[in-house]
Amino acid sequence: MQRRNFIKSAFLGSAAVAAGFPFATSQAASKMKITKIRYYAAPGYNKPLFNQARGIVEIETDGGIIGIGEGGSKDMIEQCAQMMIGEDPFRIEHIWQNVYRGMFYPPGREKLHALGALEMALWDIKGKALNVPVYELLGGATREYVECYATGFRASKAKTEEERARDCIEAGLRSYRIGPTGGNGDQPFDFYENVKKTIDFCKRIDEAVGGGGKWAIDLHTRFDMTDGLKICNALESLEPYFVEDIIRSENPSVYKTVRSMTKVPIAVGEQFGDRWDSNEFIENRWIDYTRFTLPNTGGIGEFKKLASMCETHYVGMIPHFTGPLSTATLVHVLGSSSPARALMELGGGEPERPPYFNEDFINFKNGKLYLNDAPGLGVKFDPKKATFVMEVKEKTKFPHPILKSPDGSIHNW
């Protein structure tokens, strides 16, 4: 039986039967409880970036099923995990609402990143319990694969960026992403000089790949509005796939002005989190592509909500890469969603395959990422190949009040 014809296996799968889940009834509960949450550091990864953390999360249940997630810092994972012990892992949205709202203050982006890692693991548990891939739980496949664009291209032996870009496109990736000139090392950044150099660089890349949106550029919030718009307006005739992070992102409404002053496709969002962080960009059509990613949005469920907003407003989704499992998880989410366009970033032009995950947890060929039919997220984790950091087994000793409406839904207190 193929997993896409999964109705019977979803309710009578071996994992579900072994755990005694009442799926043949109208009950929503799984009869499982979360008993332990472990956090591991990814060996060899030491970037001090909270929002690109690659810690590995294990959520263990009393039904014997363990879910795997990725992201978060130790302190944030610990606080969120303490609010999840004893909960039914199938109630993903309920748990998310409680962790998101339960400490009264809205979470910052660092906490969202941790919450996203844990929520990712909950979907993995549910898929494994029902013996279906996560994309089936999210509505089923909407595409056979997700196109990719590369930032750098490790497989190339070329000595110039232009040749690497050409090799990237010939390998089947949709687009080659570059950055502006200058800005590295101790040399002062000359804005006037690098505006001109960046424009010339883009022209060379465009010629190398043959145009047609086969390249894009991230300005990396490096320029002020005047210089950022100079670059954008000079690039309009070249038709890049997108121009990313034209100016700093702290003040979203400034993109209303940017949008009115350039016609290049605009991409923004890698620095943002949940839908309240970014809804203005989408609703006001200030951008053409979102760069929101996992686990930064706070999880799979939140990303699906953002995907619906993007579809409603005809905005494409081109997520930033974070970690290897998050990349694999994005295939499940974009592979079951219908934004205007979907495209995924691969650092170096290929997915990472760390030794602590199974080799086939991600399905990549000819520059494209394909849906993984294995149960859950399709990942198997070997904790012996990672670095154990902590285990959480008890609920928080400092709970805030929880206000529920008569129907049991959570409200702010």
C-alpha positions, -999 to +999 in steps of 0.1 A: +000+000+000+014+034-009+013+060+019-007+084-001-036+059+001-032+061+038-066+063+054-066+027+067-030+027+077-035+061+095-060+045+118-047+010+120-010+015+115+012-008+136+025+021+157-010+033+165-023-002+173+008-010+195+002+022+215-035+015+218-046+048+203-084+052+199-083+065+163-115+046+153-135+067+177-143+104+176-118+112+203-091+137+194-067+127+222-039+102+216-039+088+251-001+096+251+017+120+273+050+138+269+073+124+295+108+137+287+124+163+264+161+161+256+184+187+240+216+180+221+242+203+206+251+197+170+288+187+168+310+211+149+284+239+147+294+268+169+278+299+153+265+321+181+233+329+162+202+321+182+181+322+151+202+298+132+208+274+161+210+237+152+205+220+185+185+187+182+154+182+203+140+148+213+104+146+227+097+113+243+062+100+250+049+072+273+037+055+241+073+048+231+073+072+202+101+099+200+098+130+179+128+149+165+131+187+161+159+212+154+168+246+167+166+267+198+190+277+226+194+258+258+176+284+280+147+289+257+143+251+250+143+245+288+116+271+296+094+259+267+099+222+275+089+226+311+055+238+299+050+207+277+056+178+302+025+158+307+007+172+277-009+151+249+015+154+220-013+153+194-027+186+207-001+205+188-020+238+184-031+238+220+004+232+232+017+260+209-009+284+222+000+276+258+037+280+254+033+311+232+009+328+256+014+311+289+042+333+303+021+364+297+047+384+277+047+377+239+077+357+230+107+373+212+123+358+181+147+337+201+119+320+221+100+315+188+130+296+174+129+272+204+092+268+202+095+260+165+120+233+172+097+216+198+066+220+177+085+204+148+091+173+170+054+171+178+045+168+142+071+141+138+055+122+167+021+125+151+032+113+117+051+083+132+021+074+153-003+075+123+024+060+100+021+088+075+045+116+064+039+150+078+029+165+045-001+141+045-012+155+078-009+190+064-034+184+035-014+162+012+010+169-016+004+200-038+036+196-058+061+168-066+092+188-056+103+222-044+127+241-066+159+254-050+182+283-053+218+283-042+239+306-021+274+296-033+279+263-051+304+239-034+303+214-062+319+238-086+356+238-093+354+272-109+376+300-098+352+329-105+318+337-092+304+339-127+316+304-136+302+290-103+269+306-111+268+290-145+277+256-130+249+260-104+223+265-131+236+237-152+232+214-122+195+220-122+190+247-095+166+274-103+186+305-094+220+315-080+220+340-051+248+365-047+256+393-022+269+428-026+305+436-030+327+447-001+318+446+035+341+418+047+372+421+068+385+452+084+383+474+053+359+504+058+328+500+036+326+527+009+290+530+000+294+549-033+321+526-045+302+494-037+269+506-052+287+508-085+307+476-080+276+457-070+256+468-101+286+458-123+288+424-105+251+417-111+255+425-148+284+399-151+264+373-132+233+379-154+253+375-185+270+343-172+237+325-165+218+339-194+193+361-176+158+348-171+157+352-133+185+326-129+201+348-103+191+369-073+209+392-049+208+398-011+217+433-002+219+421+034+205+453+049+239+468+042+228+499+024+207+529+034+175+536+014+191+560-011+219+535-021+197+505-019+172+520-043+200+531-067+210+494-069+174+482-073+165+507-101+197+498-120+188+461-118+152+464-130+161+458-167+181+427-157+151+411-141+166+393-112+145+366-095+145+388-064+163+415-045+165+407-008+168+429+023+172+462+005+173+481+038+172+474+075+142+454+088+134+470+122+108+494+107+085+473+084+064+502+072+094+518+055+089+492+028+058+510+018+081+537+005+106+513-010+078+494-028+066+527-044+101+535-057+113+503-074+098+476-096+123+448-088+108+417-070+114+423-033+122+396-008+121+401+030+117+380+061+146+359+072+149+380+104+113+377+113+092+352+132+054+347+136+026+362+116+022+392+139+059+400+132+053+403+094+016+405+085+019+441+073+044+431+046+020+405+031-013+423+036-001+456+021+018+438-007+050+456+001+070+425-009+068+398-036+085+370-016+087+361+021+119+347+035+103+333+066+117+299+076+117+271+101+120+269+130+120+308+132+083+312+127+075+292+158+068+260+140+051+241+111+016+252+121+025+289+121+043+285+088+012+270+073-008+300+085+017+323+069+015+303+037-023+309+036-018+346+041+008+346+012-016+327-011-044+351-003-022+381-012-003+365-041+031+366-023+056+338-030+076+320-003+114+315-006+125+304+029+160+311+043+179+279+052+187+273+089+196+237+097+195+204+078+163+190+095+146+224+092+153+222+054+138+188+052+108+199+072+102+229+049+097+204+020+068+189+039+053+223+045+058+239+011+050+206-005+016+207+010+009+245+005+000+267-025+017+301-023+021+320-055+056+306-059+078+283-037+115+281-038+140+270-011+175+281-003+204+257-001+237+270+013+264+258-010+238+244-035+232+211-017+216+200+016+237+191+045+237+155+057+250+154+093+262+120+106+237+121+134+207+118+109+199+090+085+213+096+050+179+096+034+161+121+057+162+145+028+155+137-008+176+159-032+184+154-069+190+175-100+188+207-080+154+199-065+140+187-031+115+159-033+088+149-008+098+122+017+072+094+021+087+081+053+065+084+085+067+117+104+095+139+091+114+109+078+143+115+102+162+091+125+185+105+151+215+089+166+221+106+199+255+090+203+268+112+174+256+144+190+265+162+223+240+157+251+232+190+269+201+185+291+169+166+299+136+180+311+113+157+329+092+180+352+068+208+346+078+243+354+077+251+391+066+287+384+035+284+363+014+314+354-024+313+356-041+298+326-074+314+315-097+292+295-130+299+279-160+276+285-150+256+254-115+249+268-096+272+244-067+293+259-070+330+265-046+356+278-051+362+315 
